[in-house]
Amino acid sequence: MQFELERVGVHESVDPVFPASELSSYLSDLPVDVDVIGDDEIDACDAVVTLEHREAFLEIDWVHSIQAGVDRFPFDALEANDVILTNSTGIHDRTVGETVAGYLLAFSRRLHEHVANGTERRWDKPAWDDAFTLPGTSACVVGTGTLGSGVADVLGALGVHVTGVRRSGDPVPGFEEVYANDDLLEAVADVEFVIVTLPLTDETHHTIDADVFEAMDEGARFVNVGRGPVVDQDALIAALESESIAGAALDVFGTEPLPEESPLWGMDEVIVTPHCAAFTEDYFRDTGDIVRENVDRLDSGEAFHNRIV
């Protein structure tokens, strides 16, 4: 699809991740107008960079999601209206990998416990056998795409034995072994950490359910940096409350923000972060580089990078 690009809008919905003005300034050298816009200015644009979907996007030519996940966008409606959808896959591997490493280091070195003690001025040392080191431990990463590969890269450097789960079970660089989806229960057994990096699709909804938590070792910890609904949250809470798993680090949830009444807030061995695993001061630059590349591709008639629809 070819169209004439004259104005790109950076939608104000990106502000919780980075200031829209930063991305607009970063793209000011493009041969088109780039402006920060609100909902009332969408129809004056040919393309919009956004965090959230708006119905008005169905009237423009190109939408770029600043996230890799695009489950909030209506694929069928976009396609029916000849709207191109691209995403930011490929920019979050290191940031998410380091966040996951931070979770694992917090558990192994008891850092989350020390932070909690510090807020109450308690000088409590961990039990002699509570802390451990990561080399020699094992992690199963469910999802071996960009995020999963970034996690495997960082954890491998810390001495963690990393296996993966993907649809086919074919080998993936950075993973010691890869299981097929059908072997998920076998894959999560006997590892210290189970890490989910899956996007949300009809096929991945509640992939992680009570059977998965039951298959995990009692001393294992669970991490989710993919999408909240990939996990049956009720089953996760039940597993934590029954101590059939040892803890969890969660960046994504079925309902966001996580409701105040959620029992996850009060659990000692649960780390809650507000869907920010990919955050970095360079987020707007990384996103802008993809937008810039696709503006160049549009001008030369090449296929869009990271095109979803």
TILO-551055 format. One record per residue (C-alpha): residue in one letter; x, y, z. Coordinates in steps of 0.25 Angstrom, whole numbers, padded with zeros to 4 digits. Layout:
+------+-------+-------+-------+
! rest !    px !    py !    pz !
+------+-------+-------+-------+
!    A !     X !     Y !     Z !
...
+------+-------+-------+-------+
This chain:
+------+-------+-------+-------+
! rest !    px !    py !    pz !
+------+-------+-------+-------+
!    M !  0000 !  0000 !  0000 !
!    Q !  0005 !  0014 ! -0004 !
!    F !  0000 !  0027 !  0002 !
!    E !  0005 !  0041 !  0003 !
!    L !  0011 !  0044 !  0016 !
!    E !  0010 !  0059 !  0021 !
!    R !  0007 !  0059 !  0036 !
!    V !  0011 !  0049 !  0047 !
!    G !  0004 !  0051 !  0060 !
!    V !  0010 !  0046 !  0073 !
!    H ! -0002 !  0043 !  0081 !
!    E ! -0002 !  0048 !  0096 !
!    S ! -0005 !  0034 !  0101 !
!    V !  0010 !  0031 !  0100 !
!    D !  0012 !  0040 !  0112 !
!    P !  0012 !  0029 !  0123 !
!    V !  0024 !  0023 !  0116 !
!    F !  0031 !  0035 !  0111 !
!    P !  0028 !  0050 !  0108 !
!    A !  0021 !  0051 !  0094 !
!    S !  0029 !  0064 !  0092 !
!    E !  0042 !  0056 !  0093 !
!    L !  0038 !  0047 !  0081 !
!    S !  0033 !  0058 !  0073 !
!    S !  0046 !  0066 !  0075 !
!    Y !  0054 !  0054 !  0072 !
!    L !  0047 !  0052 !  0059 !
!    S !  0047 !  0067 !  0055 !
!    D !  0057 !  0064 !  0044 !
!    L !  0047 !  0056 !  0036 !
!    P !  0043 !  0062 !  0023 !
!    V !  0028 !  0062 !  0028 !
!    D !  0022 !  0070 !  0040 !
!    V !  0022 !  0063 !  0053 !
!    D !  0014 !  0068 !  0064 !
!    V !  0008 !  0064 !  0078 !
!    I ! -0007 !  0062 !  0077 !
!    G ! -0019 !  0059 !  0085 !
!    D ! -0031 !  0051 !  0081 !
!    D ! -0037 !  0063 !  0074 !
!    E ! -0026 !  0064 !  0064 !
!    I ! -0025 !  0050 !  0059 !
!    D ! -0032 !  0053 !  0046 !
!    A ! -0022 !  0063 !  0042 !
!    C ! -0011 !  0053 !  0042 !
!    D ! -0007 !  0042 !  0032 !
!    A !  0000 !  0034 !  0042 !
!    V !  0000 !  0033 !  0057 !
!    V !  0010 !  0027 !  0068 !
!    T !  0002 !  0023 !  0080 !
!    L !  0001 !  0014 !  0092 !
!    E ! -0014 !  0012 !  0091 !
!    H ! -0025 !  0010 !  0081 !
!    R ! -0035 !  0020 !  0076 !
!    E ! -0047 !  0018 !  0067 !
!    A ! -0042 !  0030 !  0059 !
!    F ! -0030 !  0022 !  0055 !
!    L ! -0038 !  0015 !  0045 !
!    E ! -0039 !  0028 !  0036 !
!    I ! -0024 !  0029 !  0035 !
!    D ! -0013 !  0021 !  0027 !
!    W ! -0003 !  0016 !  0037 !
!    V ! -0003 !  0014 !  0052 !
!    H !  0010 !  0010 !  0060 !
!    S !  0009 !  0004 !  0074 !
!    I !  0021 !  0008 !  0083 !
!    Q !  0019 ! -0006 !  0089 !
!    A !  0022 ! -0019 !  0084 !
!    G !  0009 ! -0024 !  0089 !
!    V ! -0003 ! -0020 !  0079 !
!    D ! -0014 ! -0028 !  0086 !
!    R ! -0022 ! -0015 !  0088 !
!    F ! -0023 ! -0012 !  0074 !
!    P ! -0034 ! -0018 !  0065 !
!    F ! -0027 ! -0025 !  0054 !
!    D ! -0040 ! -0028 !  0046 !
!    A ! -0045 ! -0014 !  0046 !
!    L ! -0031 ! -0008 !  0043 !
!    E ! -0030 ! -0017 !  0031 !
!    A ! -0044 ! -0015 !  0026 !
!    N ! -0041 !  0000 !  0026 !
!    D ! -0027 ! -0002 !  0019 !
!    V ! -0020 !  0004 !  0031 !
!    I ! -0005 ! -0001 !  0033 !
!    L ! -0001 ! -0005 !  0047 !
!    T !  0013 ! -0006 !  0051 !
!    N !  0019 ! -0009 !  0065 !
!    S !  0032 ! -0007 !  0073 !
!    T !  0037 ! -0022 !  0073 !
!    G !  0052 ! -0023 !  0075 !
!    I !  0055 ! -0011 !  0084 !
!    H !  0051 ! -0018 !  0097 !
!    D !  0060 ! -0030 !  0098 !
!    R !  0071 ! -0024 !  0107 !
!    T !  0062 ! -0016 !  0116 !
!    V !  0053 ! -0027 !  0119 !
!    G !  0064 ! -0037 !  0120 !
!    E !  0071 ! -0028 !  0131 !
!    T !  0058 ! -0026 !  0138 !
!    V !  0056 ! -0041 !  0139 !
!    A !  0070 ! -0042 !  0144 !
!    G !  0067 ! -0032 !  0154 !
!    Y !  0055 ! -0040 !  0159 !
!    L !  0064 ! -0053 !  0160 !
!    L !  0075 ! -0045 !  0167 !
!    A !  0065 ! -0039 !  0177 !
!    F !  0060 ! -0053 !  0180 !
!    S !  0073 ! -0060 !  0181 !
!    R !  0080 ! -0049 !  0189 !
!    R !  0067 ! -0045 !  0197 !
!    L !  0068 ! -0031 !  0193 !
!    H !  0052 ! -0029 !  0192 !
!    E !  0052 ! -0034 !  0207 !
!    H !  0063 ! -0024 !  0211 !
!    V !  0055 ! -0012 !  0204 !
!    A !  0042 ! -0016 !  0211 !
!    N !  0050 ! -0017 !  0224 !
!    G !  0056 ! -0003 !  0222 !
!    T !  0043 !  0004 !  0220 !
!    E !  0040 ! -0001 !  0235 !
!    R !  0054 !  0002 !  0240 !
!    R !  0056 ! -0013 !  0243 !
!    W !  0070 ! -0019 !  0244 !
!    D !  0066 ! -0033 !  0240 !
!    K !  0076 ! -0043 !  0234 !
!    P !  0071 ! -0054 !  0225 !
!    A !  0072 ! -0068 !  0230 !
!    W !  0085 ! -0075 !  0227 !
!    D !  0080 ! -0083 !  0216 !
!    D !  0070 ! -0073 !  0210 !
!    A !  0080 ! -0066 !  0200 !
!    F !  0087 ! -0073 !  0188 !
!    T !  0094 ! -0070 !  0176 !
!    L !  0089 ! -0071 !  0161 !
!    P !  0100 ! -0079 !  0155 !
!    G !  0095 ! -0093 !  0154 !
!    T !  0081 ! -0090 !  0155 !
!    S !  0071 ! -0093 !  0144 !
!    A !  0060 ! -0084 !  0137 !
!    C !  0049 ! -0088 !  0127 !
!    V !  0045 ! -0077 !  0118 !
!    V !  0031 ! -0079 !  0112 !
!    G !  0032 ! -0071 !  0099 !
!    T !  0045 ! -0070 !  0091 !
!    G !  0043 ! -0058 !  0082 !
!    T !  0050 ! -0044 !  0084 !
!    L !  0046 ! -0043 !  0099 !
!    G !  0050 ! -0058 !  0102 !
!    S !  0063 ! -0057 !  0095 !
!    G !  0067 ! -0044 !  0102 !
!    V !  0064 ! -0051 !  0115 !
!    A !  0072 ! -0063 !  0111 !
!    D !  0084 ! -0055 !  0107 !
!    V !  0084 ! -0047 !  0121 !
!    L !  0081 ! -0059 !  0129 !
!    G !  0091 ! -0068 !  0122 !
!    A !  0102 ! -0058 !  0125 !
!    L !  0099 ! -0059 !  0140 !
!    G !  0101 ! -0074 !  0139 !
!    V !  0086 ! -0078 !  0139 !
!    H !  0083 ! -0091 !  0130 !
!    V !  0072 ! -0086 !  0121 !
!    T !  0062 ! -0094 !  0114 !
!    G !  0050 ! -0090 !  0106 !
!    V !  0036 ! -0093 !  0101 !
!    R !  0031 ! -0090 !  0087 !
!    R !  0021 ! -0095 !  0078 !
!    S !  0030 ! -0104 !  0069 !
!    G !  0040 ! -0108 !  0079 !
!    D !  0051 ! -0105 !  0069 !
!    P !  0065 ! -0100 !  0074 !
!    V !  0067 ! -0085 !  0077 !
!    P !  0080 ! -0078 !  0079 !
!    G !  0083 ! -0075 !  0094 !
!    F !  0074 ! -0087 !  0099 !
!    E !  0080 ! -0099 !  0104 !
!    E !  0068 ! -0107 !  0101 !
!    V !  0055 ! -0104 !  0094 !
!    Y !  0042 ! -0111 !  0097 !
!    A !  0029 ! -0111 !  0089 !
!    N !  0016 ! -0105 !  0094 !
!    D !  0010 ! -0118 !  0096 !
!    D !  0022 ! -0122 !  0106 !
!    L !  0020 ! -0109 !  0115 !
!    L !  0017 ! -0117 !  0127 !
!    E !  0030 ! -0125 !  0126 !
!    A !  0038 ! -0112 !  0123 !
!    V !  0033 ! -0105 !  0135 !
!    A !  0036 ! -0116 !  0145 !
!    D !  0049 ! -0116 !  0153 !
!    V !  0054 ! -0102 !  0150 !
!    E !  0056 ! -0091 !  0159 !
!    F !  0049 ! -0080 !  0151 !
!    V !  0038 ! -0080 !  0141 !
!    I !  0038 ! -0068 !  0132 !
!    V !  0026 ! -0064 !  0123 !
!    T !  0029 ! -0054 !  0111 !
!    L !  0017 ! -0058 !  0102 !
!    P !  0009 ! -0048 !  0095 !
!    L ! -0006 ! -0048 !  0097 !
!    T ! -0014 ! -0056 !  0086 !
!    D ! -0026 ! -0065 !  0086 !
!    E ! -0017 ! -0076 !  0086 !
!    T ! -0008 ! -0071 !  0098 !
!    H ! -0020 ! -0067 !  0107 !
!    H ! -0018 ! -0074 !  0121 !
!    T ! -0007 ! -0083 !  0115 !
!    I ! -0001 ! -0083 !  0129 !
!    D ! -0012 ! -0089 !  0138 !
!    A ! -0014 ! -0098 !  0150 !
!    D ! -0008 ! -0110 !  0143 !
!    V !  0005 ! -0102 !  0140 !
!    F !  0006 ! -0097 !  0155 !
!    E !  0004 ! -0111 !  0160 !
!    A !  0015 ! -0116 !  0151 !
!    M !  0025 ! -0106 !  0156 !
!    D !  0034 ! -0109 !  0168 !
!    E !  0030 ! -0104 !  0182 !
!    G !  0043 ! -0096 !  0182 !
!    A !  0041 ! -0090 !  0168 !
!    R !  0037 ! -0075 !  0166 !
!    F !  0029 ! -0070 !  0155 !
!    V !  0031 ! -0057 !  0146 !
!    N !  0022 ! -0051 !  0136 !
!    V !  0027 ! -0040 !  0127 !
!    G !  0018 ! -0043 !  0115 !
!    R !  0003 ! -0040 !  0116 !
!    G ! -0006 ! -0042 !  0129 !
!    P ! -0017 ! -0050 !  0123 !
!    V ! -0007 ! -0061 !  0118 !
!    V ! -0007 ! -0065 !  0132 !
!    D ! -0020 ! -0070 !  0140 !
!    Q ! -0018 ! -0060 !  0151 !
!    D ! -0027 ! -0067 !  0161 !
!    A ! -0019 ! -0080 !  0159 !
!    L ! -0006 ! -0072 !  0162 !
!    I ! -0012 ! -0066 !  0175 !
!    A ! -0017 ! -0080 !  0179 !
!    A ! -0003 ! -0086 !  0176 !
!    L !  0004 ! -0075 !  0184 !
!    E ! -0006 ! -0076 !  0196 !
!    S ! -0004 ! -0091 !  0197 !
!    E !  0011 ! -0089 !  0196 !
!    S !  0011 ! -0099 !  0184 !
!    I !  0021 ! -0089 !  0178 !
!    A !  0031 ! -0080 !  0185 !
!    G !  0028 ! -0067 !  0180 !
!    A !  0025 ! -0058 !  0168 !
!    A !  0030 ! -0045 !  0161 !
!    L !  0019 ! -0039 !  0152 !
!    D !  0020 ! -0027 !  0143 !
!    V !  0006 ! -0030 !  0136 !
!    F ! -0008 ! -0033 !  0141 !
!    G ! -0021 ! -0037 !  0136 !
!    T ! -0026 ! -0023 !  0141 !
!    E ! -0017 ! -0011 !  0141 !
!    P ! -0014 ! -0004 !  0150 !
!    L ! -0015 ! -0016 !  0159 !
!    P ! -0027 ! -0013 !  0168 !
!    E ! -0024 ! -0009 !  0182 !
!    E ! -0032 ! -0021 !  0188 !
!    S ! -0023 ! -0031 !  0180 !
!    P ! -0016 ! -0041 !  0190 !
!    L ! -0004 ! -0040 !  0182 !
!    W !  0000 ! -0027 !  0188 !
!    G !  0001 ! -0033 !  0202 !
!    M !  0009 ! -0045 !  0199 !
!    D !  0023 ! -0045 !  0205 !
!    E !  0029 ! -0053 !  0193 !
!    V !  0022 ! -0046 !  0182 !
!    I !  0029 ! -0034 !  0174 !
!    V !  0019 ! -0025 !  0167 !
!    T !  0024 ! -0015 !  0157 !
!    P !  0014 ! -0006 !  0149 !
!    H !  0016 ! -0011 !  0135 !
!    C !  0029 ! -0004 !  0133 !
!    A !  0039 ! -0016 !  0130 !
!    A !  0043 ! -0009 !  0117 !
!    F !  0045 !  0005 !  0122 !
!    T !  0058 !  0012 !  0118 !
!    E !  0062 !  0026 !  0116 !
!    D !  0064 !  0022 !  0101 !
!    Y !  0050 !  0017 !  0099 !
!    F !  0046 !  0029 !  0091 !
!    R !  0059 !  0028 !  0082 !
!    D !  0057 !  0013 !  0080 !
!    T !  0043 !  0015 !  0076 !
!    G !  0046 !  0027 !  0067 !
!    D !  0057 !  0019 !  0060 !
!    I !  0046 !  0009 !  0055 !
!    V !  0037 !  0021 !  0051 !
!    R !  0048 !  0027 !  0043 !
!    E !  0052 !  0015 !  0036 !
!    N !  0038 !  0012 !  0032 !
!    V !  0036 !  0027 !  0027 !
!    D !  0049 !  0024 !  0018 !
!    R !  0043 !  0011 !  0014 !
!    L !  0030 !  0017 !  0010 !
!    D !  0037 !  0027 !  0001 !
!    S !  0045 !  0016 ! -0006 !
!    G !  0033 !  0007 ! -0008 !
!    E !  0039 ! -0004 !  0001 !
!    A !  0031 ! -0012 !  0011 !
!    F !  0029 ! -0007 !  0025 !
!    H !  0038 ! -0012 !  0036 !
!    N !  0030 ! -0019 !  0047 !
!    R !  0017 ! -0019 !  0040 !
!    I !  0005 ! -0026 !  0047 !
!    V ! -0006 ! -0022 !  0038 !
+------+-------+-------+-------+
